[in-house]
């Protein structure tokens, strides 16, 4: 049995009009502070739950947004989703979340299902395979607000929120150079998404600025979308690096998954870190401090990415004219130095 109290119940108990109660609960400037506090206290005491559906019908909105991500099986993505959820909850929006599993066709199916369900807007972190954004552009043109987060693309014009991947990669590579490492390998993922390409460019620019020639043999691209084959592919890549005539003395890895797996494989193969080879990676894992050795990382402000992406989307939902001024926000990363990249001896 549903025993939730209604606006009418609160109004009757406090001898107020229903409209006054409604405005007080939404913090309207038209209602005095004393009345607001009285209404809020009564609502809290009696466990009032707003009828989202009724409010949505009145506003002509579902008060729900769709969120499509590649996967939720890593700390970085979970932290971004937490930021999205926090901001949306604060503004009385609910999330409907789906995973593409790094598959373009599944991403499209997810988005179409969310659109058919009447979402007010879409937050999307594109899949590993995504190169065609025309289906999202079509939805934009039909009136659906879309915001990209984490993985960006120049193929669609909208609000975008991510970190400064170029600068983060530059600082990671520069840190290794400053610690005496000049033979620096790079492990990345083979996608055209901005996350990968900008980190690759940041790595190359740091080498160039330090007068270190770029060596294509020291760069390996892995298919991170296939968990079943990634370990084997990464072991092969590391084996090829270690078999070179000029063996790299350090590795900069471009993703959370590559960072932790690379550390594991290097240790399994008997390589001492950092004595034989130093390591720095992009990673938001909470285990970086307790790994053996502790892992130097480029940490991303994941919670803030999520909150800002949600804020940008809700701004589009509330004011469709905001499409005239799209913004790309790149947040700074933080180099966290630990044992895996100690100075070369």
VOGU-3710 file (C-alpha; in Angstrom, 3 decimals, decimal comma):
1> xxxxxxxxxx> 0,000/0,000/0,000  1,333/3,432/-0,960  1,244/5,641/2,132  3,259/8,582/0,758  1,824/11,905/1,765  0,925/14,365/-0,981  1,184/18,118/-1,450  -2,499/18,288/-0,531  -1,821/16,492/2,771  0,985/18,920/3,672
11> xxxxxxxxxx> -1,139/21,923/2,698  -4,054/20,718/4,825  -1,865/19,984/7,854  -0,150/23,399/7,739  -3,232/25,363/6,642  -1,529/26,520/3,454  -2,472/26,437/-0,213  -1,138/23,615/-2,378  0,666/26,149/-4,598  2,428/27,648/-1,553
21> xxxxxxxxxx> 3,618/24,207/-0,440  4,816/23,397/-3,955  6,763/26,651/-4,210  8,264/26,194/-0,757  9,525/22,716/-1,674  11,184/24,094/-4,823  12,810/26,971/-2,902  10,847/29,657/-4,743  11,783/33,263/-4,026  8,034/33,989/-3,715
31> xxxxxxxxxx> 7,826/32,159/-0,379  9,172/33,491/2,902  11,999/31,681/4,692  9,870/30,850/7,744  7,194/29,175/5,629  9,815/27,294/3,611  11,413/25,885/6,738  8,028/24,893/8,166  7,060/23,064/4,971  10,448/21,380/4,586
41> xxxxxxxxxx> 10,474/20,218/8,197  6,987/18,723/7,904  7,824/17,051/4,575  10,993/15,521/6,019  9,274/14,331/9,195  6,528/12,609/7,208  8,857/11,208/4,516  7,355/13,166/1,635  8,512/11,879/-1,772  7,816/14,165/-4,782
51> xxxxxxxxxx> 5,824/12,642/-7,607  8,409/12,855/-10,379  5,990/11,668/-13,047  3,352/14,266/-12,194  5,945/17,024/-12,147  7,342/15,830/-15,441  3,931/15,846/-17,104  3,317/19,375/-15,875  6,680/20,561/-17,227  6,506/18,540/-20,430
61> xxxxxxxxxx> 9,642/16,615/-19,419  10,405/13,111/-18,185  13,012/14,434/-15,727  15,267/11,580/-16,755  18,515/11,577/-18,699  20,226/8,742/-20,519  23,863/7,906/-19,830  25,753/5,593/-22,198  29,246/4,488/-21,202  31,728/1,992/-22,593
71> xxxxxxxxxx> 31,826/-0,031/-19,369  31,437/0,415/-15,629  34,108/-2,078/-14,594  36,799/0,449/-13,640  37,221/3,053/-10,912  37,544/5,987/-13,284  34,192/5,373/-14,966  32,476/4,611/-11,660  33,765/7,895/-10,232  32,485/9,879/-13,238
81> xxxxxxxxxx> 29,083/8,208/-12,929  29,025/9,130/-9,253  29,596/12,770/-10,201  26,793/12,627/-12,776  24,443/11,011/-10,271  25,253/13,562/-7,567  24,510/16,544/-9,784  21,350/15,045/-11,282  19,993/14,016/-7,878  20,550/17,543/-6,583
91> xxxxxxxxxx> 18,441/18,817/-9,483  15,727/16,149/-9,272  16,724/14,197/-12,386  17,028/10,436/-12,542  19,593/8,491/-14,567  18,994/5,640/-16,953  22,398/4,112/-17,594  23,461/1,658/-20,301  26,782/0,109/-21,413  28,015/-0,168/-24,992
101> xxxxxxxxxx> 30,695/-2,726/-24,048  32,946/-0,833/-26,522  30,693/-1,881/-29,444  29,390/0,774/-31,845  26,233/-1,127/-32,798  25,366/-1,709/-29,157  25,990/1,965/-28,447  23,509/2,946/-31,168  20,947/0,434/-29,889  21,330/1,804/-26,350
111> xxxxxxxxxx> 20,858/5,398/-27,478  17,837/4,569/-29,646  16,213/2,704/-26,760  16,783/5,616/-24,393  15,432/8,085/-26,947  12,327/5,975/-27,481  11,864/5,951/-23,702  11,518/9,730/-23,650  14,734/10,910/-22,009  15,210/14,677/-21,779
121> xxxxxxxxxx> 18,875/14,510/-22,774  21,836/12,213/-23,361  25,302/11,991/-21,804  27,608/9,734/-23,792  31,160/8,449/-23,520  31,629/6,993/-27,025  32,708/3,408/-27,566  36,132/2,245/-28,666  34,712/1,545/-32,147  32,803/4,787/-32,646
131> xxxxxxxxxx> 33,920/6,881/-35,610  30,500/7,749/-37,083  28,600/10,343/-35,054  25,881/10,994/-37,656  23,226/9,123/-35,662  23,836/11,419/-32,688  23,732/14,485/-34,921  20,368/13,294/-36,276  19,013/13,009/-32,733  20,351/16,489/-31,937
141> xxxxxxxxxx> 18,536/17,856/-34,953  15,331/16,201/-33,768  15,663/18,133/-30,493  17,558/15,822/-28,135  20,323/17,586/-26,149  23,571/15,573/-26,283  26,778/16,081/-24,280  30,029/14,128/-24,719  32,223/13,352/-21,727  35,681/11,799/-21,255
151> xxxxxxxxxx> 36,086/10,700/-24,894  35,590/13,595/-27,282  35,268/13,982/-31,038  35,420/16,861/-33,509  32,727/15,161/-35,599  29,875/16,518/-33,483  29,224/20,055/-32,268  28,014/20,093/-28,666  29,157/20,632/-25,085  32,118/18,388/-24,226
161> xxxxxxxxxx> 33,846/17,687/-20,910  37,110/15,806/-20,421  40,636/16,272/-19,091  43,571/17,868/-20,855  44,935/14,568/-22,156  47,739/16,196/-24,133  49,096/18,072/-21,121  48,728/15,069/-18,819  50,715/12,863/-21,198  53,295/15,595/-21,683
171> xxxxxxxxxx> 53,813/15,912/-17,918  54,086/12,126/-17,456  56,744/11,853/-20,164  58,542/14,960/-18,953  58,633/13,517/-15,430  60,416/10,408/-16,737  62,870/12,544/-18,710  63,611/14,701/-15,671  64,311/11,541/-13,683  66,996/10,510/-16,151
181> xxxxxxxxxx> 65,042/8,253/-18,533  65,522/9,002/-22,238  64,591/5,669/-23,821  60,844/5,880/-23,117  58,326/3,486/-24,667  54,621/4,228/-25,027  51,682/1,813/-24,757  48,374/3,092/-26,090  45,109/1,763/-27,495  44,401/1,587/-31,213
191> xxxxxxxxxx> 41,481/3,972/-31,568  40,961/7,379/-33,150  39,196/8,721/-30,065  40,708/11,923/-28,687  41,714/10,237/-25,445  44,273/8,074/-27,238  45,453/10,451/-29,947  46,021/13,411/-27,605  48,001/11,307/-25,131  50,157/10,015/-27,964
201> xxxxxxxxxx> 50,775/13,577/-29,171  51,627/14,739/-25,647  54,198/11,955/-25,340  55,803/12,878/-28,677  55,901/16,602/-27,885  57,657/16,014/-24,550  60,332/13,958/-26,325  60,751/16,612/-28,998  61,052/19,460/-26,486  63,755/17,485/-24,657
211> xxxxxxxxxx> 65,668/16,848/-27,899  64,982/13,093/-27,784  64,373/11,523/-31,238  61,015/9,777/-31,644  61,450/6,022/-32,102  58,432/4,287/-33,646  59,716/0,906/-32,398  59,056/2,059/-28,851  55,326/2,628/-29,481  52,761/-0,179/-29,242
221> xxxxxxxxxx> 49,012/0,030/-29,782  46,770/-2,580/-28,177  43,124/-3,557/-28,593  41,783/-2,800/-25,121  38,174/-3,583/-26,111  38,769/-7,349/-26,047  39,382/-8,437/-22,458  39,893/-12,065/-23,542  42,953/-11,273/-25,665  44,339/-8,122/-24,022
231> xxxxxxxxxx> 46,719/-9,876/-21,622  48,252/-11,919/-24,419  48,494/-8,902/-26,729  50,089/-6,781/-24,008  52,578/-9,527/-23,115  53,553/-9,720/-26,790  53,983/-5,937/-26,993  56,172/-5,829/-23,882  58,174/-8,824/-25,118  58,852/-7,046/-28,403
241> xxxxxxxxxx> 60,001/-3,919/-26,554  62,369/-5,908/-24,372  63,815/-7,718/-27,398  64,841/-4,496/-29,145  68,508/-3,733/-29,677  67,986/-0,549/-27,670  65,744/-1,629/-24,818  63,502/1,111/-23,346  64,285/2,140/-19,786  60,807/3,475/-19,069
251> xxxxxxxxxx> 57,211/3,051/-20,243  54,385/5,574/-20,303  50,991/3,831/-20,517  47,959/5,723/-21,768  45,010/4,060/-20,010  43,980/2,824/-16,593  43,718/-0,767/-17,806  47,087/-0,741/-19,590  48,808/0,828/-16,571  47,862/-1,824/-14,033
261> xxxxxxxxxx> 48,200/-4,772/-16,427  51,617/-3,564/-17,614  52,890/-3,445/-14,037  51,635/-6,981/-13,455  53,185/-8,382/-16,649  56,560/-6,680/-16,127  56,831/-8,145/-12,639  55,718/-11,591/-13,851  58,457/-11,501/-16,495  61,064/-10,746/-13,845
271> xxxxxxxxxx> 61,669/-7,080/-14,616  62,441/-4,937/-11,566  60,558/-1,659/-11,364  62,040/0,937/-11,509  65,563/-0,573/-11,427  65,187/-2,271/-14,840  62,352/-0,213/-16,241  60,331/2,700/-14,866  56,578/3,066/-15,313  54,056/5,923/-15,326
281> xxxxxxxxxx> 50,440/5,535/-16,337  47,089/7,227/-16,634  45,145/5,641/-13,798  42,531/6,466/-11,185  42,808/3,172/-9,372  42,678/3,478/-5,601  45,222/0,640/-5,465  48,046/2,685/-7,032  49,478/3,458/-3,589  49,485/-0,165/-2,391
291> xxxxxxxxxx> 50,706/-1,899/-5,555  54,229/-3,355/-5,478  55,882/-1,089/-6,315  53,457/1,787/-5,862  52,451/3,150/-9,271  53,164/6,700/-10,453  50,044/7,952/-12,213  48,342/10,788/-13,989  45,147/11,155/-11,993  42,031/12,632/-13,545
301> xxxxxxxxxx> 39,347/14,635/-11,667  36,738/12,025/-12,508  33,998/13,183/-10,117  34,266/16,737/-11,467  34,092/15,497/-15,079  30,800/13,803/-14,268  29,344/16,762/-12,410  30,301/19,262/-15,128  28,991/17,023/-17,913  25,655/16,710/-16,105
311> xxxxxxxxxx> 25,582/20,470/-15,504  26,169/21,176/-19,192  23,425/18,762/-20,220  20,852/20,171/-17,803  21,685/23,664/-19,056  20,820/22,510/-22,596  17,602/20,905/-21,383  16,486/24,049/-19,558  17,477/26,443/-22,347  17,572/25,096/-25,899
321> xxxxxxxxxx> 19,003/28,419/-27,079  22,250/27,450/-25,337  23,095/25,457/-28,485  24,400/28,696/-29,958  27,412/28,628/-27,632  28,833/25,153/-27,224  31,812/24,789/-24,895  34,633/22,260/-24,576  35,909/22,032/-20,996  39,308/20,397/-20,411
331> xxxxxxxxxx> 40,122/19,890/-16,740  43,715/19,660/-15,466  45,218/16,320/-14,469  47,566/15,678/-11,538  50,899/13,844/-11,643  51,155/11,603/-8,584  54,749/10,429/-8,196  55,358/7,084/-6,496  58,018/4,358/-6,463  57,554/3,051/-10,033
341> xxxxx> 59,250/6,107/-11,581  62,063/6,864/-9,158  65,184/8,516/-10,545  67,413/6,513/-12,823  70,753/5,454/-11,300
//
